[in-house]
Amino acid sequence: MAGGPRYRVAFRRKREGKTNYRKRMKLLLSEKPRLVVRKTSNHVIAQLVEYSPAGDRVIVSCHSNELKKYGWKGSTSNISSSYLVGLLAGLKAVKKGVKEAVLDIGLLAPTKKSKVFAVLKGSLDAGMRIPHDKEMLPEESRIKGEHITKYAGLLREEKQKKFSKYLERGLELQDLSKHFDKIRERIMGAK
């Protein structure tokens, strides 16, 4: 009879709910860099990561705070800023010679037309080739923030409270899509 426990302790990151090793292995088998998208309550982060036996190597990194350098006055955690982060990360990657990648959303749920897929659309528009389903990408009107403008128009009096940060930064909500276009042009021109 064999002695000792019959169970096998899972890897620490799996126990903590931080890594899905099956999904990670499938992504690594593609032998392409991964476009890693993570979101927090206030920011969106996109990185191009390459596998290395010594540890993953970050090729390109982009944080939604970088948009402020280009004059972005909107939120750093909405679909518009997610698209711009993806566009910026994609342009940086293409500049470094990386034109292909696979999307790595980690443990996030793949929700249609969400911020994660707005980052993907931005990277695609920058010239990268990433396998995807067109059905998952958000429409241009949502990327430009037209839904936010429409919602703000319905609020009238409560607008000052709900969108106070936009107004503090000097951005009128009816100008959000024009502002988005201006920032997209600045990013494209800076490449």
C-alpha positions as CSV (number, residue, x, y, z in Angstrom):
1,M,0.0,0.0,0.0
2,A,1.2,3.5,-0.9
3,G,1.3,6.0,1.8
4,G,0.6,9.7,1.7
5,P,-2.2,11.9,0.3
6,R,-4.1,11.0,-2.9
7,Y,-4.8,14.5,-3.9
8,R,-2.6,16.9,-5.8
9,V,-2.3,20.5,-4.8
10,A,-3.0,22.9,-7.7
11,F,-0.6,25.6,-8.7
12,R,-0.8,28.7,-6.4
13,R,-2.1,31.1,-9.1
14,K,-4.8,28.6,-10.0
15,R,-5.8,28.2,-6.3
16,E,-6.0,32.0,-6.0
17,G,-8.2,32.2,-9.2
18,K,-5.6,34.3,-11.1
19,T,-4.6,32.0,-14.0
20,N,-6.5,29.5,-16.2
21,Y,-3.6,27.3,-17.2
22,R,-5.5,25.4,-19.9
23,K,-6.4,28.7,-21.7
24,R,-2.8,30.0,-21.2
25,M,-1.3,26.8,-22.7
26,K,-3.6,27.1,-25.8
27,L,-2.5,30.8,-26.2
28,L,1.2,29.9,-25.9
29,L,0.9,27.1,-28.5
30,S,0.0,29.6,-31.1
31,E,3.6,30.9,-30.8
32,K,2.4,34.5,-31.4
33,P,2.6,37.4,-29.0
34,R,-0.5,37.9,-26.8
35,L,-2.4,41.1,-26.7
36,V,-3.2,41.1,-23.0
37,V,-6.1,43.3,-22.0
38,R,-6.9,44.0,-18.4
39,K,-9.4,46.5,-16.9
40,T,-9.7,48.0,-13.5
41,S,-12.5,50.2,-12.2
42,N,-10.8,53.3,-13.4
43,H,-8.4,52.3,-16.2
44,V,-7.8,50.0,-19.2
45,I,-4.4,48.4,-19.8
46,A,-3.2,46.7,-23.0
47,Q,0.1,44.9,-23.3
48,L,1.8,42.9,-26.1
49,V,3.5,40.0,-24.3
50,E,5.9,37.4,-25.7
51,Y,6.5,34.0,-24.0
52,S,10.0,33.3,-22.8
53,P,11.1,30.3,-20.6
54,A,12.6,32.7,-18.2
55,G,9.3,34.6,-17.9
56,D,7.0,36.5,-20.1
57,R,8.5,39.6,-21.8
58,V,6.5,42.7,-22.4
59,I,7.1,44.2,-25.9
60,V,4.6,47.1,-25.7
61,S,2.5,48.5,-22.9
62,C,-0.2,51.1,-22.9
63,H,-2.3,52.5,-20.1
64,S,-5.4,54.7,-20.3
65,N,-3.6,57.4,-18.4
66,E,-1.3,57.9,-21.5
67,L,-4.3,59.3,-23.3
68,K,-4.0,62.5,-21.3
69,K,-0.8,63.3,-23.2
70,Y,-2.9,63.5,-26.3
71,G,-5.4,65.8,-24.7
72,W,-8.1,63.2,-23.7
73,K,-10.6,64.8,-21.3
74,G,-13.1,61.9,-21.1
75,S,-13.2,59.0,-18.8
76,T,-10.2,56.6,-18.7
77,S,-12.4,53.5,-18.3
78,N,-15.2,53.7,-21.0
79,I,-15.5,52.1,-24.4
80,S,-14.0,55.2,-26.2
81,S,-10.9,55.3,-24.1
82,S,-10.6,51.5,-24.4
83,Y,-10.6,51.8,-28.2
84,L,-7.9,54.6,-28.0
85,V,-5.7,52.4,-25.7
86,G,-6.0,49.6,-28.3
87,L,-5.2,51.9,-31.1
88,L,-2.1,53.3,-29.3
89,A,-0.9,49.9,-28.3
90,G,-1.4,48.6,-31.9
91,L,0.5,51.5,-33.4
92,K,3.4,51.0,-30.9
93,A,3.5,47.3,-31.7
94,V,3.5,47.9,-35.5
95,K,6.3,50.4,-35.1
96,K,8.3,47.7,-33.3
97,G,7.6,45.2,-36.1
98,V,4.9,43.1,-34.4
99,K,2.0,42.7,-36.7
100,E,0.3,39.6,-35.4
101,A,-1.0,38.6,-32.0
102,V,-3.7,36.6,-30.2
103,L,-6.1,38.2,-27.8
104,D,-5.7,37.2,-24.1
105,I,-8.5,38.4,-21.9
106,G,-7.5,36.3,-18.9
107,L,-10.3,35.5,-16.5
108,L,-12.6,38.3,-17.9
109,A,-15.9,37.1,-19.4
110,P,-16.0,37.5,-23.2
111,T,-19.0,39.9,-23.4
112,K,-20.0,41.1,-26.8
113,K,-19.2,44.7,-27.7
114,S,-17.4,45.3,-24.3
115,K,-14.4,47.4,-23.4
116,V,-12.1,44.4,-24.1
117,F,-13.3,44.1,-27.6
118,A,-13.0,47.9,-28.1
119,V,-9.3,47.5,-27.3
120,L,-9.2,44.7,-29.9
121,K,-10.9,46.9,-32.5
122,G,-8.4,49.7,-31.8
123,S,-5.5,47.3,-32.4
124,L,-7.1,46.0,-35.6
125,D,-7.5,49.6,-36.9
126,A,-3.8,50.2,-36.1
127,G,-2.9,47.5,-38.6
128,M,-2.5,44.4,-36.5
129,R,-3.8,41.0,-37.5
130,I,-5.6,39.3,-34.6
131,P,-8.1,36.4,-35.0
132,H,-11.5,37.6,-34.0
133,D,-15.3,37.3,-34.6
134,K,-16.6,40.6,-36.1
135,E,-19.9,40.1,-34.1
136,M,-17.9,40.7,-30.9
137,L,-16.7,44.2,-31.9
138,P,-18.6,47.3,-30.8
139,E,-20.2,49.6,-33.3
140,E,-18.6,52.9,-34.4
141,S,-21.3,55.0,-32.7
142,R,-20.6,53.4,-29.3
143,I,-16.8,53.8,-29.8
144,K,-17.3,57.5,-30.4
145,G,-19.4,57.8,-27.2
146,E,-22.7,58.8,-28.9
147,H,-24.6,56.6,-26.4
148,I,-23.1,58.7,-23.5
149,T,-24.2,61.9,-25.2
150,K,-27.7,60.6,-25.7
151,Y,-28.0,59.4,-22.1
152,A,-26.7,62.8,-20.8
153,G,-29.4,64.5,-22.9
154,L,-32.1,62.5,-21.1
155,L,-30.9,63.5,-17.7
156,R,-31.0,67.3,-17.9
157,E,-30.8,68.4,-14.2
158,E,-28.8,65.3,-12.9
159,K,-26.2,65.8,-15.6
160,Q,-24.1,68.0,-13.4
161,K,-23.8,65.3,-10.8
162,K,-23.4,62.2,-13.0
163,F,-20.9,63.8,-15.5
164,S,-19.2,66.2,-13.2
165,K,-15.7,64.9,-14.0
166,Y,-16.2,65.5,-17.7
167,L,-17.4,69.0,-17.0
168,E,-14.5,69.7,-14.6
169,R,-12.1,68.8,-17.4
170,G,-13.8,71.2,-19.8
171,L,-15.6,68.6,-22.0
172,E,-19.2,69.3,-22.9
173,L,-21.0,66.1,-23.4
174,Q,-22.5,67.1,-26.8
175,D,-18.9,67.5,-28.1
176,L,-17.7,64.0,-27.0
177,S,-17.7,62.4,-30.4
178,K,-15.9,65.4,-32.0
179,H,-13.4,65.3,-29.1
180,F,-12.9,61.5,-29.7
181,D,-12.2,62.1,-33.4
182,K,-9.7,64.8,-32.6
183,I,-7.8,62.6,-30.2
184,R,-7.9,59.7,-32.6
185,E,-6.3,61.9,-35.3
186,R,-3.6,63.1,-32.9
187,I,-2.7,59.5,-32.0
188,M,-2.7,58.5,-35.7
189,G,-0.5,61.5,-36.5
190,A,2.0,60.7,-33.8
191,K,2.8,57.3,-35.2
